């Protein structure tokens, strides 16, 4: 994997890791967090509780010809510390990109949040031709961290 196949952004947020994890583990709140503008709503998703959980999201973007759905399979889970998932078009196997949120407490009411978008495991040549990676840019990921800070403050 090269650095050109993943982007990581970080920000200290004035909230406990538990409060931040509570927001991140609730797919119903992901539309509030999305800095890309692709997420529209959850599709009757339940709170994320373990690796292997799957939550479906309603999305929209020109890269997929308009409205579409994704299945997100949880690939990393550590309560109040880590949430990661692999995203795929609904009812298809994950093609290799992953989102990871890591929480490092900096005190009782401050947490360093890292958000990583990693597409290093995408090997399907058709997808690589169709999708111009990164689909989500660094500034959009930073917007997601700002949105998370607002979500836990409000």
N, C-alpha and C positions, 0 to 999 in steps of 0.2 A: 504494500500500500504506500502510496506517496501522499504527501500533504495536499497535492492537487486533487485528491479524491475524497477529501473530507474537509469540513469547516467546523471549527469550534469557537464559540464565543463565551465570555464569562462576564458576570456582573454580581456585585454584592447587593443583596436585597434585604431591606429592613423587615425581616419576618423570620420566625423560627422555621427550621427544616420541616417540622411537623405540619405547620400551616401551609407551607409551599407544597409539600407532598400531597396534602389534602386536595389542593386545587389540581395538581398535575394528574392525580390518579382518578379524576372524575372526567371522563370523556365529554360529558355535557358542557364542561367549561372550556374545552379546547378551542371553540370558536372565538372566545375572548382573548386567547393567547396567540393565535395565529398571526404572524407578521407577514405571511406570504399573500394573504387574501384568498387562498384556495378553499379553506375549511368553511363550510356553510352551517353544518349542525351534526350532532351525533344521530345515529340511527338506532334508537332504543338501546343504547349501550349501558352496561352496568359498570360500577366502579372497578378499576383494575386492582386485582388482589394477588396475582401470582404469574410467574412465567407460564406461558401457554394460553393465557386468556386472550380472547380475540374481541376487538371492538370495531364496529363499522361506522364510517363517517361519510356524510354527504359532502361532496366537493364540487368545485367548478373551476375550469381553467381552459384556456385556448389550447394548451398542450395536449389535452384529452378531448378536444372538440366540444367543450361545453361542460354540462353537468355529468358527474360520474360518482361512483362510490368506491371507497377503499376498505379493505380488511387489514387491520393492524394487529399483528401477532406479537404479544409481549415476549421479548427475548432477554430482558434483564429486569430484575425486581429485587430491591432491598428496601424494606420499609423505612421511610424518611431519609433515604440516601440515594437511590438509583431507580430510574424507570427508563426502559428502552423498548422500542418496538420496531418490527420490520413491516413496511407498508407494501401493499400489493393492490392492483385493481381487484374489485370484489370478485370472489369465487375463483381466484387464480393463485398459483404459488407465488411467494415473495420473490421478486427478481433480484434482490440484493442490496437495497438501500435501507438504512436504519437511522432512527432518531434516538438520541440518548440524552437524558437529563441526569446530571449528577449534582448532589447537594452536599456541601461541606459546611457544617456549622462554624460560625466565627464568633459565637457567643450565644446567649439565650434568645436574642431577638435579631440576629443577623446571620445570613447564610450566603456563602459563595455558590452561585448557580452556574454550572457549565452546561451548555447545549451544544451537542455535536450532531451534524448531518453528515453521514458517511455513506458514500456510494461505491466504495472500493470493491465490493463483492458483486457488482453488476457485471456479468460476463456475456449475457445474451446480445449478440451483435445487432439484432433487429431493434432492441430497446436502445442500445447505445447510438444507433443511427437516428431513431425517432426522437429521443429525449436529449436535449442539449444540457448536460450536467455542467455546473450545478443548476438544478431547477429552481432552487431557493438560494438567494444570494446572502452574503455575510450581513449586509445591513438589514435584511428582512429577519434574519435570526436574532440580531440585536434588538429589532423591534419586538420580537416575541418575548425577549427577556424584559423589556420595558412594559409590555402588556401584562406579563406575569407579576411584575412589581405592583402594577396598578390593581390587578385582580386580588392580590393578598392584602393590599392596603384598604380596599373598599368593602 
